[in-house]
Amino acid sequence: MEKKKLYQLKSEANQIDPVLKIGKNGVTDALIEELNKQIKAKKLVKVRVLKSAEERKDLKAIAEEIACATRSTLIEVRGRIVVLYK
């Protein structure tokens, strides 16, 4: 992805709220299914990863797992927020 598009998406991501939260159950099939619906509808989504989800895996691994499972592009991980685009 070119830098100009990446900067534009990061800028747009600042204006939106997280659509889902990943908690102690981690990445489940139901979460991926709902995330796919949200990505299809909105293209650019934010997901909040709660502290309880990080007990099993680190944040970067969780972000890569959901990006791979939804076949979307990981735009950025900032704090506990993961931004995905498709």
N, C-alpha and C positions, 0 to 999 in steps of 0.2 A: 504494500500500500504506500502511495506517495506521501511525502511529509505534509504537503498542503492539505490533503484530505484528512490525514490523521489529526492535525491541529484543529481543523474545522469540527471534527467529531468530538474531540476533547472539549471544545468550547460549547458545543451543543449539550454535551453530557452534564456540564455544570448547571444547566437550567432545568434538568429533570430530577425527579425523586426516584429512589429505589422502588422497583416493582415487586421484588421478592426478598425474603430473608432466609438465609441458610442457617439452621440451628443445630442442635445436638444430634439430630438424625443424619446430618451431613447431606450429601448429594444422593437423592433418591430418584426412582423412576418417575414418581408423581411430580417431583420438582422439575425434572428435565422436561416432562410433558407440558407443564404450565409455562415454563420458560420458553419453550418452542412457540407456544401460542402468543406469548407477549412479544417475542422477537418478530414473529410473522406480522403482527399488527403494528408494531411501533418501529421496527428496524434497529433502533438504538435503545438499549435498556441498561439499567443499573441494578445490581444485586448487592445487598448488604450481607456480609458474612459475620455472624455473631461469634463472640468469644468461645462459646460452647462447641462450635463446629471445628475450631482450631485445635482442639485437644487431640484429635486423631491425625490430622494432616496440617501442613502449613498453608498459609493463605495462597501462595503462588501455585501450589499443587492443586488446590481446590479450583482456582481460577482457570487453570489449564484443563482440568477435568471437565468443567461445565462448558468451556469453549469447544472442546473436542466433541462432547456429547451432543451439543446443539449445532455443530458444524458452523459455528460463528467465529468471528475474529475478536480476539482479546485486544481491546483498545488500550486499557490501562488498569492498573491496580493502585488505588490511592487510599491509604488508611485501610479500612475494612470494606471498602467499596470496590466492586469489580464492574467494569464497563464493557459490554459486548455489543457487537454490530454485525449485521448480516445484510 
